[in-house]
Amino acid sequence: MFENSKHFPTLVGLSALSIAGSAAFFSVFGLSKLFAGAQLAVIIMAGSLEFGKLVGASFLYRYWDKITSLHKFYMTTAVGILIVITSAGIFGFLSNAYQGATVGFEKESTALIYKEDRLEQLLEDKVFLKEELEMAVSELPDNYRTAKRKLREEYQPQINQINKDIIQLKGEVGDLKIALIETGVEVGPAIYIARTFDTDVDTVVKFFILVLIFVFDPMAVIFVISYNVTLLERSSDLPKQAKVVRKSKKKWWEVYGEKKEDFKEKVKDVIREDKRFVEKKLDKEKIDDSDSEIIVEKELGRGGLTGK
C-alpha cells in the first residue's frame, strides 16, 4: 500500500524511532531500578549504550562489505549483547510495574488467608468446647444439677467470646473480599488467564513479559536497519530521476535527431530556393533604390538653392 509512496521511508523512520525510543526508555529506567544506588549514572550509561547500539546496527548494514572480519565479529557481538541487556532492562521495568500494581492485592490476599485460617480455628475451638462441655456434663450423675450448672457457667463465657471473635472475623473477611475485588481490577486479566490455564498469576505475567522482551528490542533494531534500506534505495533512485529530467529538456530541433548548425543550413537553403522570399528581396531592393534616388534629388535641390 505504502511501498510506492514517497512518504514510505518517512513512515519506516517514524516507526523505528517510536519503537527504539520506547525500548530505550523501558530499558534505561528498568536498569536504573535494578541498580538503584546509582540511578543517574546508570541512566547516562544505558542511554549512551542504547544510542550506540542503533548506530552500530546501521553501520554494520551500510559498511558490511568494507570492514574487516574482526570488526564485523566484534560489532555484531556487541550489538547482540546490547540487545540482551536492553531486554533485561525491559524485563526489570515491567516486573517492577507488575509488583507495584499487585503489592496491595498481595497484602490483602495474605491478610484474607490469615483471617480465614483464624476463623476456621475458632470454629473448631467452639466445637471442641461444646463437645468437652457435653462430655463433662454427661459424666456427672443426673442428681448433680448444681455441678452441671457450674460447668456450663464455666464454659459459656469461653464459648461466648469465641462467638464474638467469629462474628468479628467474618465481618473483616467480608471487607477484605470487597477490597480484593476493587484492587483486583488492575490485575484482573492476569487473574482470569491464570484461572483459565489453571496456573498462578506470577507465571502468566512472567510469560507475557518474556514474549514482549523477545519481540520489542529486536524489532527496534530491525526497523532501524529497514530505515537504512529505504534511504539507500532512495539515494540509488535519484540519479535515474535526474537523468530522465535531463532527457526531457531537449531543444526543439533535437527532436528530429539533428544538430543546431546542420539545422540552420537547411533552413537557409529552403529560404534561398523559395520564390516568395526571392521576390520579396527584389521588391525590397527596388524600394531601397527609389528611396536613394529621392534622397539624391533632394540633396541636389538643396545645393542648387544654395548656389543661387
Protein Blocks (a to p, Z undefined) as FASTA:
>chain_A
ZZmpmklmmmmmmmmmmmmmmmmmmmmmmmmmmmmmlmmlmmmmmmmmmmmmmmmmmmmm
mmmmmpcfklmmmmmmmmmmmmmmmmmmmmmmmmmmmmmmmmmmmmmmmmmmmmmmmmmm
mmmmmmmmmmmmmmmmmmpcfklmmlmmmmmmmmmmmmmmmmmmmmmmmmmmmmmmmmmm
mmmmmmmmmmmmmmmnopafklmmmmmmmmmmmmmmmmmmmmmmmmmmmmmmmmmmmmmm
mmmmmmmmccfklmnopafklmmmmmmmmmmmpmklmmmmmmmmmmmmmmmmmmmmmmmm
mmmmmmZZ
